[in-house]
Amino acid sequence: MPIIINLDVELAKKKMSVTEFAAAIEITPANVSVLKNGRAKAVRFTTLDAICRVLECQPGDILQWVPEDHPAAVAAREADA
């Protein structure tokens, strides 16, 4: 899938751990990990709202579309295989 999740970048900018972040947005650290690693199949708007509120960012800072042949999309597909 050509949607890249840049959650790790935004967490690093805020110097926030996955555990702290999970508590702040009220989801499990395991679900944050699924999202952060690009394995999520969907994201609720309420979750996206919480992410943006806590990280003080825009949805476009978290989600990025790239073409199917982009190296990041190719690497994500290979990681899923």
C-alpha positions in Angstrom: 0.0 0.0 0.0 1.4 3.4 -0.9 0.4 5.1 2.3 3.5 5.8 4.5 3.0 6.4 8.2 5.5 8.9 9.6 4.4 8.5 13.3 8.0 7.6 14.4 9.2 10.9 13.0 6.6 12.9 14.9 7.2 11.0 18.1 11.0 11.7 17.8 10.3 15.4 17.3 8.3 15.4 20.6 10.8 13.1 22.3 7.9 10.9 23.3 8.0 7.1 23.9 5.4 4.7 22.4 4.2 4.0 26.0 3.7 7.7 26.8 2.0 8.3 23.5 -0.3 5.3 23.8 -1.4 6.5 27.2 -2.0 10.0 25.9 -4.2 8.9 23.0 -5.8 6.1 25.0 -4.9 3.1 22.8 -2.7 0.1 23.6 1.1 0.3 22.9 0.6 -2.7 20.7 -1.9 -0.8 18.5 0.5 2.2 18.4 3.2 -0.2 17.2 0.9 -1.6 14.5 0.2 1.9 13.3 3.8 3.1 13.6 5.1 0.1 11.6 2.6 0.6 8.8 0.7 -2.6 9.4 -2.7 -0.9 10.2 -5.4 -1.4 7.7 -7.5 1.5 8.9 -7.3 4.5 11.3 -10.4 5.9 13.0 -10.8 9.7 12.7 -11.1 9.9 16.5 -7.7 8.2 16.7 -6.2 10.5 14.1 -7.7 13.5 15.9 -6.1 12.3 19.2 -2.7 11.7 17.4 -2.7 15.2 15.9 -3.8 16.8 19.2 -1.1 15.1 21.3 1.7 15.6 18.7 0.4 19.1 17.7 0.6 18.2 14.0 -1.5 17.9 10.9 -2.8 14.6 9.5 -0.4 15.2 6.5 2.5 15.1 8.9 1.5 11.5 9.9 0.1 10.1 6.6 1.9 10.4 3.2 0.8 8.9 -0.1 3.6 7.6 -2.4 3.3 5.9 -5.8 3.4 2.1 -5.9 6.9 2.1 -7.4 8.3 4.5 -4.7 11.2 2.8 -2.8 9.3 3.2 0.5 6.2 1.5 -0.9 8.3 -1.3 -2.4 10.1 -1.8 1.0 6.8 -1.9 2.8 5.4 -4.6 0.5 8.6 -6.7 0.8 8.4 -6.4 4.6 4.8 -7.8 4.5 5.8 -10.7 2.3 
